[in-house]
C-alpha cells in the first residue's frame, strides 16, 4: 500500500517519538507500506523543523530516507 504523508504528518513524526505519526514509520516495513511525499512537502517540512524541539532535526535525518519522493502534481 502507498501512503502519502503531508507536512503535518512528517512534522508530527519528527516532533514526537511516541505519537501516531511516528508509528506509521515504525509499521511501514512490517506492513509493506511505501511512504510517499513530494518535493514541496519535504521542503515545507525542513522549513518548519526549527519550530519543534531540538531532537526534531535528528529525527528528520533518520526518517527522511524512508520516504519515496514523487513529483509534485499541478493542474
C-alpha positions as CSV (number, residue, x, y, z in Angstrom):
1,X,0.0,0.0,0.0
2,X,1.2,3.5,-0.8
3,X,0.7,6.2,1.9
4,X,1.1,9.9,1.1
5,X,2.4,11.8,4.0
6,X,1.8,15.5,4.1
7,X,3.8,18.1,6.0
8,X,1.7,17.9,9.2
9,X,2.3,14.1,9.4
10,X,6.1,14.5,8.8
11,X,6.4,17.3,11.4
12,X,4.4,15.3,13.9
13,X,6.7,12.3,13.3
14,X,9.7,14.4,14.0
15,X,8.2,16.1,17.0
16,X,7.2,13.0,18.9
17,X,8.9,9.7,19.1
18,X,5.8,8.1,20.6
19,X,3.0,9.6,18.6
20,X,0.8,8.0,16.0
21,X,2.6,9.7,13.1
22,X,5.9,8.1,14.1
23,X,4.1,4.8,14.4
24,X,3.4,5.0,10.7
25,X,7.2,4.9,10.1
26,X,7.6,2.0,12.5
27,X,4.9,0.0,10.9
28,X,5.7,0.7,7.3
29,X,8.3,-2.0,6.8
30,X,6.3,-4.6,8.7
31,X,3.1,-3.8,6.7
32,X,4.9,-3.3,3.4
33,X,3.8,0.3,3.1
34,X,5.5,2.7,0.8
35,X,5.7,6.1,2.4
36,X,5.4,8.9,-0.2
37,X,6.0,12.6,-0.1
38,X,6.6,15.3,-2.7
39,X,9.5,17.8,-3.1
40,X,7.1,20.6,-1.8
41,X,6.2,18.6,1.3
42,X,9.9,17.8,2.0
43,X,10.9,21.5,1.6
44,X,8.0,22.7,3.8
45,X,8.9,20.1,6.5
46,X,12.5,21.3,6.5
47,X,11.5,24.9,6.7
48,X,9.4,24.2,9.8
49,X,11.6,21.8,11.7
50,X,13.1,24.7,13.7
51,X,9.7,25.3,15.3
52,X,9.9,21.9,17.0
53,X,12.1,20.6,19.8
54,X,15.8,20.2,19.5
55,X,15.5,16.5,18.6
56,X,13.3,17.1,15.6
57,X,16.1,17.7,13.2
58,X,17.9,14.5,14.2
59,X,14.6,12.6,13.9
60,X,14.1,14.0,10.4
61,X,17.6,12.8,9.3
62,X,16.6,9.3,10.4
63,X,13.0,9.3,8.9
64,X,13.7,11.1,5.6
65,X,15.4,8.1,3.9
66,X,12.3,6.0,4.5
67,X,10.3,8.3,2.1
68,X,9.9,7.9,-1.6
69,X,9.8,11.3,-3.2
70,X,7.3,11.6,-6.1
71,X,6.9,14.6,-8.3
72,X,4.5,17.4,-7.4
73,X,1.4,17.4,-9.5
74,X,-0.4,20.5,-10.5
75,X,-3.3,21.0,-12.9
